[in-house]
Amino acid sequence: MAEAVKTALVVGATGVIGRGLMQHLDGLPDWHAIGVSRRPPAESHSAWSRYLAVDLLDPDDAKAKLGGLSEVTHVFYTAFVDAPDQAAQVAPNLALLRNCLEALDPAAAKLQRVVLVEGTKWYGSHLGPFKTPAKEDDPRCPPPMFYHDQEDFLRGFAEARPWSWCALRPQTVCGFSLGSAMNLMTLIGVYAAIRKHQGLSFAYPGKAAAQRALYQVTDAGLLARGQVWAATAEAAADQAFNLTNGDFFRWQNLWPRLADFFGMDAGPVETQRLTETMADKAPVWDEVVEAHGLQPNALESLAAWPFGDYCLGCDYDVMSSTTKIRQAGFAEVLDSEDMFLRLFAEFREARIIP
Ligand SMILES: NC(=O)c1ccc[n+]([C@@H]2O[C@H](COP(=O)([O-])OP(=O)(O)OC[C@H]3O[C@@H](n4cnc5c(N)ncnc54)[C@H](OP(=O)(O)O)[C@@H]3O)[C@@H](O)[C@H]2O)c1
């Protein structure tokens, strides 16, 4: 018997995580997808059978647009509002999730599961050295951290309802998106291109100790496959799971391979704050775009430098245990160094970077 078609509501469908999920669902015959964000997607997939422009910060807009979606069987929540600091991120990110579910739930009688995306900051990876490898039942980091508020709300909201929830905790999601606050791939790609255009080396911009520390990332495609597993597997109900590529690497080993890819000298470490050193580089990027006939993407839509300072500046190990999700049934792993080279080749092919 053919599997019943499931309807996904992908909230934050144009972000680095949501876009990867939309692409994945696009290839699955038993899924329909409805994408939600404020701005429309830059490209169309067949899965965009329906796209809804919704401002989830506005409860009335959420009710008007989501309040009649009776066909939704699964919610993939991947929206994010940036704010100057962790404390300021809490209220808008909690409001977004609350407005979304309070608007949708009364109509969505077929809803089976809500899959939330959290991250390794759950454990305090952004605050300094933390217990590694981090396990799902390790203590939460001290507040403020909006993942905690979102999960507490989701658990409470789901309690009195017939559907279940699942939370995934990836680290540094690598895929393609425009205008994301957190996209390390495009950030490294434009950093390399700008430095090369200026005749500079591909110097590692973080601290030397950060280049030596162990780090982990999550491929957006692998995460999308994990999200679908999280939405449908019995073992994933009402649980949180770490989800990374399953390996660890050191930037000092990867950086020369990336330098080769960009046709640059890796150079010595040049510790800097990208937020400051790249602040005035938009005109240089425009020259790069012109010189190489690239897609005309503005620098600020490809690189949010504070995120680069965070990812490349962790001078302590950033490691999650993925044992729990593997034992529960999602065992896919990727070689992260190979993933970087594959994704950069895709960005080059798409004329996003030279
Ligand atoms: N990226 C990473 O490396 C990473 C790693 C670990 C965890 N995470 C977590 O994963 C989640 C998603 O992150 P992401 O990096 O995929 O985010 P992102 O690339 O910034 O995408 C955010 C999405 O939310 C939408 N959105 C923002 N405000 C909205 C609003 N008011 N109404 C409706 N839609 C809205 C955005 O579209 P519009 O702006 O057009 O509305 C976009 O589609 C976050 O909780 C993040 O902390 C991310």
The ligand as a MOL file (V3000), in Angstrom:
LIG
                    3D

  0  0  0     0  0            999 V3000
M  V30 BEGIN CTAB
M  V30 COUNTS 48 52 0 0 0
M  V30 BEGIN ATOM
M  V30 1 N 22.8060 28.0620 11.4340 0
M  V30 2 C 23.4710 27.3390 12.3280 0
M  V30 3 O 24.6790 27.0830 12.1940 0
M  V30 4 C 22.7380 26.7830 13.5360 0
M  V30 5 C 23.4140 25.8620 14.3670 0
M  V30 6 C 22.7630 25.3210 15.4670 0
M  V30 7 C 21.4690 25.7070 15.7520 0
M  V30 8 N 20.8260 26.6120 14.9490 0 CHG=1
M  V30 9 C 19.4570 27.0240 15.3230 0
M  V30 10 O 18.5400 26.6450 14.3010 0
M  V30 11 C 17.4730 27.5820 14.2290 0
M  V30 12 C 17.3450 28.0900 12.8000 0
M  V30 13 O 18.5720 28.7350 12.4710 0
M  V30 14 P 18.9960 29.1370 10.9890 0
M  V30 15 O 20.4600 29.4130 11.0480 0
M  V30 16 O 18.4510 28.1900 9.9920 0 CHG=-1
M  V30 17 O 18.2520 30.5280 10.8560 0
M  V30 18 P 18.2640 31.5310 9.6010 0
M  V30 19 O 19.1070 31.0100 8.5010 0
M  V30 20 O 18.5290 32.9000 10.1450 0
M  V30 21 O 16.7350 31.4530 9.1150 0
M  V30 22 C 15.7020 31.9580 9.9070 0
M  V30 23 C 14.3880 31.7470 9.1950 0
M  V30 24 O 13.3520 32.2890 10.0240 0
M  V30 25 C 12.5460 33.1860 9.2520 0
M  V30 26 N 12.0080 34.2170 10.1210 0
M  V30 27 C 12.6970 35.1200 10.8560 0
M  V30 28 N 11.8310 35.9500 11.4710 0
M  V30 29 C 10.5850 35.5470 11.1130 0
M  V30 30 C 9.2820 36.0290 11.4110 0
M  V30 31 N 9.0840 37.1050 12.2020 0
M  V30 32 N 8.2230 35.4010 10.8780 0
M  V30 33 C 8.4010 34.3280 10.0580 0
M  V30 34 N 9.6060 33.8320 9.7380 0
M  V30 35 C 10.6860 34.4380 10.2590 0
M  V30 36 C 13.5590 33.7370 8.2200 0
M  V30 37 O 12.9520 34.3180 7.0890 0
M  V30 38 P 12.5400 35.8950 7.0420 0
M  V30 39 O 13.6700 36.6400 7.6900 0
M  V30 40 O 12.3230 36.1980 5.6040 0
M  V30 41 O 11.2800 35.9850 7.8310 0
M  V30 42 C 14.3010 32.4560 7.8470 0
M  V30 43 O 13.5200 31.7120 6.9360 0
M  V30 44 C 17.8030 28.6640 15.2750 0
M  V30 45 O 17.1770 28.3870 16.4790 0
M  V30 46 C 19.3010 28.5260 15.4440 0
M  V30 47 O 19.7510 29.0070 16.7070 0
M  V30 48 C 21.4320 27.1500 13.8410 0
M  V30 END ATOM
M  V30 BEGIN BOND
M  V30 1 1 1 2
M  V30 2 2 2 3
M  V30 3 1 2 4
M  V30 4 1 4 5
M  V30 5 2 4 48
M  V30 6 2 5 6
M  V30 7 1 6 7
M  V30 8 2 7 8
M  V30 9 1 8 9
M  V30 10 1 8 48
M  V30 11 1 9 10
M  V30 12 1 9 46
M  V30 13 1 10 11
M  V30 14 1 11 12
M  V30 15 1 11 44
M  V30 16 1 12 13
M  V30 17 1 13 14
M  V30 18 2 14 15
M  V30 19 1 14 16
M  V30 20 1 14 17
M  V30 21 1 17 18
M  V30 22 2 18 19
M  V30 23 1 18 20
M  V30 24 1 18 21
M  V30 25 1 21 22
M  V30 26 1 22 23
M  V30 27 1 23 24
M  V30 28 1 23 42
M  V30 29 1 24 25
M  V30 30 1 25 26
M  V30 31 1 25 36
M  V30 32 1 26 27
M  V30 33 1 26 35
M  V30 34 2 27 28
M  V30 35 1 28 29
M  V30 36 1 29 30
M  V30 37 2 29 35
M  V30 38 1 30 31
M  V30 39 2 30 32
M  V30 40 1 32 33
M  V30 41 2 33 34
M  V30 42 1 34 35
M  V30 43 1 36 37
M  V30 44 1 36 42
M  V30 45 1 37 38
M  V30 46 2 38 39
M  V30 47 1 38 40
M  V30 48 1 38 41
M  V30 49 1 42 43
M  V30 50 1 44 45
M  V30 51 1 44 46
M  V30 52 1 46 47
M  V30 END BOND
M  V30 END CTAB
M  END
